[in-house]
Amino acid sequence: MSEIDIRLYQQGDADQMHAAALESVTEVYPWMAWCHEHYSLHEARRWVALQEELAKQGAVYEFAILGEGSRFLGGCGINQISTANRFANPGYWVRSSAMGRGVAPAAVRLITDYAFRETDLIRLEIVCAALN
């Protein structure tokens, strides 16, 4: 796997996110209901705009995962933030054509670094379905 980078979503990411989601419906939909076969570009644009606002508020931090040539590889984030207990859940999805190349573990390391460097969180807990 070549090196990846993450950055907070920007409105220009919606087109690439939309294409990656449609490519990945078979693998992602069973675990993330938003990624369905009729997922629209409008939905992607609306979601990205919302993430920009939520990040400004410190409520959620969602990132685009980018590979070589800024290719959109998926998304990752820090969500379900408990400010009282200073913990949150990391989450991630990787487009089908980039699976099996170490993208998810690399992304989790990067969001972990971000969480402990840029927020006052002291714990991250991965929560996933047993069959995922």
N, C-alpha and C positions, 0 to 999 in steps of 0.2 A: 504494500500500500504506500502510495506516495503521501507526502505530508498533507494534512488538512488544516483548515482554519475555520473559525467560527466568528460571526459578528451578529449583533442584534439585527433583526429583520429591518429592511428598508422597503418602501413601497415598490421599488423596482424589482423586488424579489418575487412578487406575486405570479408573474408569468412563468418563471422557471419552477416555482413551487407547484403550481397547477399542473404543469407537464409531468413533473416527477411523481406527483400524487396519482395521476391517471395511469402512469406506467406501473404503479405499485399497488393498485387496488387489491389484487389477489393476495398479496402477502401482508399488507398493512390493514386492510378493512376489518379482518376478524378481531383486531385488537384496538383499532382506533376508528370509530364509526364515522367520523367526519370524512374519511378517505374512501368515498363510495364512487361507483361508476358514473354517477351524474354530477360529481363535484364540479362546480362551475368556476370560471375565472372571476366572476363577481364575488363568489364566496371567498376565494383566495385573497382578493384585494381587500375585502372588508375585514378578514381575519388579520392580515398583515397590519392594516391601519390600526386596529384595536390593540395589537401587540405593542406597537410603538407607544401608544398612550399608556398602557399598563406598565411598561418598563419605566416610563417617566415617573409613574406613581410608586414604583418599587413593589408592585403587586405580583408581577410575573416577569421573568426574563426569558424571552424566546429568541433563539439564534438560528440563522441559516448555517448549514454545514457546507463549506465550499472546498472543492478539490482543485486540482491543477487547472489553470486557465479560468478560475472562478466558476467552475462547473458546479451547479447546485446538486449536492449529494443527499440532502435530507434536512431534517430539523432536529433541534434539541433544545431543552429548556430547563428552567428551574421554576417549579410551580407548587401549588398547595403550600405556599409560604405561611408559616406560623411565626408571626413576629413575637408573640408572647414566649414561645418556647425556642425560638431561633433555629428552626429547622425547616427543611423543604424537601420536595421530591424532585429528583432529576428525571427527565424523560427524553426519549429520542425515537426517531424513525429514520430509516435509510432507504433511499430509492432502490428498487429491485436490481437495477444494473450495477449498483455499487455494493451490494451485499456480499459478505464473505471476505472482505478486504481489510477488516480492522477499523472501519469508519466509526462504528458505534463506540467501541472502547476509547478510541482517540478523542472523540467528541465529549464523552463523559469526563475524561481527564481534564479537558479544556474548560468545561462548565464548572467542574469542581474547583479548579484554580480560580476561575472568575468569582464563584460564590464566596470563597474564603478570602479573596483579595478585595472585592468590591462591595461586599455586603457585611452585615454583622452576624450572618448565619454561622452556627458552630457544628451543624450536623446535616447531612444529606441522607435520605433513605430512598432506595429504589424499591418501588412497589410494582409488581407485574403479575399478570395472570399465570397460574401454574403451568398451563400448556404453551405459553408463549416462549 
